[in-house]
Amino acid sequence: MLEKPSENEEEYFTRQEIERRRKLSQEREASMAEQERERARALHFMKCPKCGTQLEEITFESVRIDKCFGCEGFWLDKGEIETLRSKEPGYLERLRGVFQA
């Protein structure tokens, strides 16, 4: 004959089951969030944040600049502004001259 579980045992197993399901739910949400980030990245990768046109990477004296030929904007990645600051005087004027429409 099977014994009926005590209230403490039943409560313990119920809490365990709830915690297991909570963890599974969090893992599913994290996976979906990661998938959504990757989908958004793929949709927006190398797209102009201003007008949505495909960006073209242009290298000028070892600095890679993402140029939009739709709105004529240009974008710098992390660390590139510091690279520009370290260049010799007059560099920014030359750069502006190259990118002027």
N, C-alpha and C positions, 0 to 999 in steps of 0.2 A: 504494500500500500504506500502511495506517495504522500509525503508530508506537504502540507500547505506551507509555502515560504512565509517566514515571519515578516512583519511590516518593515522591519529594518532592512532585511534582505531585498524585499521588493522595491523599497525606496532606493536602495543602493543601485540595483540593476536598472531601474528607471532613470536615475541620474546618469549612469554610465551610457545608456542608450541615447539620452538627450545630448550629452556631450559629444558622442560619436557623430550624431547627425549634425550638430552645430559645426563641428570640424569639417565634415564633408561639404556642408553648405559654403563655408568660408573658402575651402579649396576650389570649389566650382566657381565662386564669384571671382577669386583671384585669377583663375584660368581665363574666365571670360573677359576680365579687365585687361589682361595681357594680350589676348587675341584682339580686343578692340583697339588697344594702343598700336599694335602691329598693323592692323587694317588702316587706321588713321594715318600712320606713318607712310604706308605704301601709297595711300591716296594723295598725300601732301608732299612727299619727298621731292625736293628740288622744284617746288612750285613757289612762285612769288607770293609772299604773305599779303601783299597789297592788292594785286589784280588776278592772281591765280595762274598766270602764264608760266610755262616751263622756264626754269632758270638755266642759264648757260654758265659753266665755270670757265673763267678767264684767268690765266696766270700772267702776272706782271711783276717781273723781277722777284720771283720766288714767293709772291703773295697770291694766294688763290682767292679770287673774288667771284661771287655768284651774281651774275648780271641778268637783269630782266629787260628784254628788248620790247616788252609790252608797255610798261610804264616808265622805262628808263631808270629804274631804281637799281641799286646794287647793295649786296648784303655780305656781311662778314661773319665768319664762323668764330667760335670761341678761340681766343688767343691771337686772332689776326689783327685786332686793333692795337695790341701791344707790339706786334711786329711792325705795323705802320709807324708807331711812335718812335721806334728805334732806328728808323731809316734816316738818311742824311737830310739836311734842310733842302727844301724844294721838291722833295719826293711827292708830297701830296698834290702840289701844283701840276707836276708831270702826270700823275695818276688822273687827276681831274681832266687834263687835256686829252688823255687817251679815251676817257669815257664820255666826253662831251658829244652830244648828238649834233 
